[in-house]
């Protein structure tokens, strides 16, 4: 199977399967959702994804290895994730 997502940096078979399960099938889909939206969709589906998936998706979108994301960038992602979760609670 030629899976476009698996050709992106950081995304392997499992993360691609999780993304497919939530309706993300291409790089364009991933860009539309954004890293936080895609991560939240995967978690909402019940997959036990760690924050590394959040960073991996962002890295895939930026074409860099997730571990190369600066700490401030990771903190900004976590802030967006927290804000989105707080928004849904209210």
Backbone as CSV, one residue per row, in Angstrom:
resi,resn,N_x,N_y,N_z,CA_x,CA_y,CA_z,C_x,C_y,C_z
1,UNK,0.836,-1.174,0.000,0.000,0.000,0.000,0.892,1.252,0.000
2,UNK,0.642,2.176,-0.878,1.397,3.407,-0.963,0.682,4.461,-0.118
3,UNK,1.128,4.633,1.088,0.476,5.526,2.042,1.213,6.855,2.082
4,UNK,0.568,7.893,1.608,1.181,9.221,1.558,1.654,9.684,2.933
5,UNK,0.891,9.392,3.974,1.259,9.841,5.312,2.572,9.220,5.777
6,UNK,2.789,7.957,5.438,4.011,7.286,5.865,5.249,7.826,5.160
7,UNK,5.060,8.592,4.100,6.193,9.203,3.415,6.599,10.522,4.064
8,UNK,5.778,11.011,4.992,6.117,12.233,5.714,7.070,11.895,6.849
9,UNK,7.951,12.831,7.150,8.900,12.658,8.246,8.139,12.397,9.541
10,UNK,8.633,11.486,10.335,8.128,11.158,11.687,6.933,10.211,11.725
11,UNK,6.222,10.028,10.622,4.993,9.228,10.669,5.254,7.817,10.156
12,UNK,4.954,6.846,10.996,5.112,5.445,10.634,3.764,4.777,10.468
13,UNK,3.810,3.473,10.459,2.599,2.691,10.195,1.498,2.954,11.224
14,UNK,1.840,2.913,12.496,0.811,3.073,13.532,0.215,4.471,13.517
15,UNK,1.061,5.484,13.469,0.516,6.846,13.467,-0.314,7.089,12.216
16,UNK,0.109,6.547,11.082,-0.680,6.699,9.855,-2.034,5.994,9.993
17,UNK,-2.052,4.819,10.603,-3.317,4.102,10.807,-4.249,4.906,11.703
18,UNK,-3.709,5.495,12.765,-4.527,6.314,13.658,-5.100,7.502,12.904
19,UNK,-4.272,8.148,12.094,-4.736,9.307,11.332,-5.801,8.905,10.314
20,UNK,-5.598,7.781,9.647,-6.612,7.286,8.707,-7.939,7.038,9.427
21,UNK,-7.853,6.500,10.644,-9.065,6.168,11.400,-9.903,7.406,11.719
22,UNK,-9.275,8.575,11.736,-10.022,9.804,12.023,-10.276,10.623,10.760
23,UNK,-10.023,10.027,9.607,-10.360,10.681,8.341,-9.252,11.507,7.716
24,UNK,-8.033,11.354,8.205,-6.887,12.065,7.639,-6.120,11.085,6.759
25,UNK,-6.141,11.346,5.455,-5.558,10.393,4.513,-4.437,10.965,3.665
26,UNK,-4.190,12.257,3.758,-3.174,12.872,2.908,-2.489,14.009,3.665
27,UNK,-1.402,14.496,3.093,-0.700,15.638,3.672,-1.618,16.857,3.688
28,UNK,-2.434,17.008,2.672,-3.378,18.129,2.642,-4.389,18.032,3.777
29,UNK,-4.908,16.831,4.012,-5.820,16.625,5.146,-5.129,17.023,6.452
30,UNK,-3.887,16.588,6.588,-3.134,16.866,7.808,-2.932,18.365,7.990
31,UNK,-2.629,19.063,6.909,-2.474,20.524,6.985,-3.783,21.196,7.399
32,UNK,-4.913,20.695,6.870,-6.212,21.281,7.215,-6.514,21.118,8.717
33,UNK,-6.210,19.963,9.249,-6.456,19.717,10.674,-5.456,20.458,11.547
34,UNK,-4.216,20.534,11.082,-3.141,21.059,11.912,-2.716,20.018,12.927
35,UNK,-1.565,20.226,13.520,-1.028,19.236,14.457,-1.941,19.041,15.662
36,UNK,-2.402,20.135,16.244,-3.237,20.034,17.448,-4.571,19.374,17.115
37,UNK,-5.199,19.777,16.024,-6.480,19.184,15.639,-6.375,17.700,15.334
38,UNK,-5.315,17.326,14.632,-5.114,15.908,14.298,-4.858,15.091,15.561
39,UNK,-4.013,15.613,16.428,-3.705,14.918,17.685,-4.967,14.755,18.527
40,UNK,-5.746,15.821,18.642,-6.987,15.752,19.425,-7.964,14.738,18.829
41,UNK,-8.042,14.679,17.503,-8.946,13.723,16.849,-8.525,12.290,17.152
42,UNK,-7.220,12.046,17.109,-6.700,10.701,17.400,-7.011,10.326,18.846
43,UNK,-6.754,11.240,19.768,-7.025,10.958,21.182,-8.522,10.770,21.437
44,UNK,-9.346,11.579,20.781,-10.800,11.477,20.962,-11.325,10.139,20.466
45,UNK,-10.637,9.562,19.514,-11.033,8.255,18.963,-10.664,7.120,19.920
46,UNK,-9.903,7.452,20.972,-9.576,6.454,21.986,-8.180,5.874,21.874
47,UNK,-7.404,6.333,20.902,-6.038,5.844,20.780,-5.186,6.476,21.866
48,UNK,-4.286,5.683,22.438,-3.460,6.139,23.551,-2.164,6.755,23.042
49,UNK,-2.296,7.807,22.308,-1.144,8.491,21.729,-0.518,9.424,22.757
50,UNK,0.804,9.440,22.802,1.512,10.346,23.704,1.725,11.692,23.012
51,UNK,2.257,12.633,23.755,2.546,13.953,23.200,3.557,13.863,22.056
52,UNK,4.329,12.793,22.021,5.286,12.640,20.920,4.547,12.636,19.585
53,UNK,3.336,12.100,19.545,2.566,12.136,18.292,2.265,13.582,17.905
54,UNK,1.909,14.396,18.861,1.668,15.813,18.578,2.903,16.440,17.939
55,UNK,4.062,16.193,18.525,5.302,16.760,18.000,5.664,16.132,16.656
56,UNK,5.386,14.840,16.512,5.687,14.157,15.249,4.843,14.724,14.108
57,UNK,3.580,14.992,14.377,2.706,15.564,13.345,3.198,16.957,12.967
58,UNK,3.510,17.767,13.965,4.026,19.108,13.683,5.316,19.026,12.877
59,UNK,6.195,18.123,13.275,7.436,17.927,12.529,7.175,17.472,11.098
60,UNK,6.183,16.612,10.924,5.832,16.153,9.573,5.366,17.335,8.728
61,UNK,4.584,18.210,9.318,4.090,19.385,8.595,5.226,20.348,8.240
62,UNK,6.245,20.401,9.080,7.377,21.309,8.864,8.568,20.627,8.194
63,UNK,8.458,19.303,7.990,9.528,18.494,7.395,10.819,18.533,8.226
64,UNK,10.643,18.385,9.545,11.788,18.260,10.450,11.512,17.114,11.420
65,UNK,12.576,16.526,11.946,12.395,15.477,12.943,11.786,16.104,14.194
66,UNK,10.850,15.403,14.802,10.120,15.974,15.939,11.051,16.407,17.073
67,UNK,12.157,15.690,17.253,13.065,16.030,18.349,13.825,17.335,18.084
68,UNK,13.781,17.813,16.849,14.457,19.059,16.499,13.558,20.287,16.697
69,UNK,12.298,20.072,17.059,11.432,21.215,17.348,11.968,21.913,18.597
70,UNK,12.145,23.219,18.542,12.646,23.932,19.724,11.675,23.802,20.896
71,UNK,12.203,23.832,22.124,11.328,23.742,23.301,10.210,24.780,23.292
72,UNK,10.483,25.976,22.819,9.445,27.014,22.780,8.334,26.628,21.809
73,UNK,8.678,25.961,20.719,7.673,25.521,19.748,6.796,24.427,20.369
74,UNK,7.429,23.490,21.065,6.674,22.432,21.748,5.762,23.037,22.811
75,UNK,6.273,24.032,23.539,5.463,24.693,24.566,4.264,25.390,23.936
76,UNK,4.469,26.018,22.780,3.362,26.685,22.083,2.309,25.667,21.650
77,UNK,2.747,24.513,21.160,1.806,23.451,20.779,1.005,22.994,21.994
78,UNK,1.693,22.793,23.108,1.008,22.363,24.332,0.020,23.417,24.797
79,UNK,0.379,24.683,24.635,-0.539,25.766,24.992,-1.790,25.748,24.128
80,UNK,-1.618,25.529,22.833,-2.778,25.437,21.923,-3.639,24.236,22.287
81,UNK,-2.989,23.131,22.627,-3.725,21.926,23.010,-4.521,22.184,24.291
82,UNK,-3.890,22.796,25.275,-4.579,23.109,26.535,-5.746,24.059,26.297
83,UNK,-5.535,25.061,25.458,-6.597,26.038,25.163,-7.778,25.360,24.474
84,UNK,-7.480,24.449,23.548,-8.554,23.738,22.842,-9.324,22.838,23.813
85,UNK,-8.632,22.204,24.721,-9.296,21.331,25.691,-10.137,22.160,26.659
86,UNK,-9.597,23.309,27.100,-10.350,24.178,28.005,-11.591,24.723,27.317
87,UNK,-11.476,25.050,26.029,-12.610,25.569,25.264,-13.744,24.543,25.207
88,UNK,-13.392,23.279,25.059,-14.418,22.235,24.974,-15.071,21.950,26.314
89,UNK,-14.383,22.273,27.411,-14.953,22.035,28.741,-15.989,23.085,29.097
90,UNK,-15.883,24.281,28.503,-16.805,25.356,28.870,-18.067,25.338,28.045
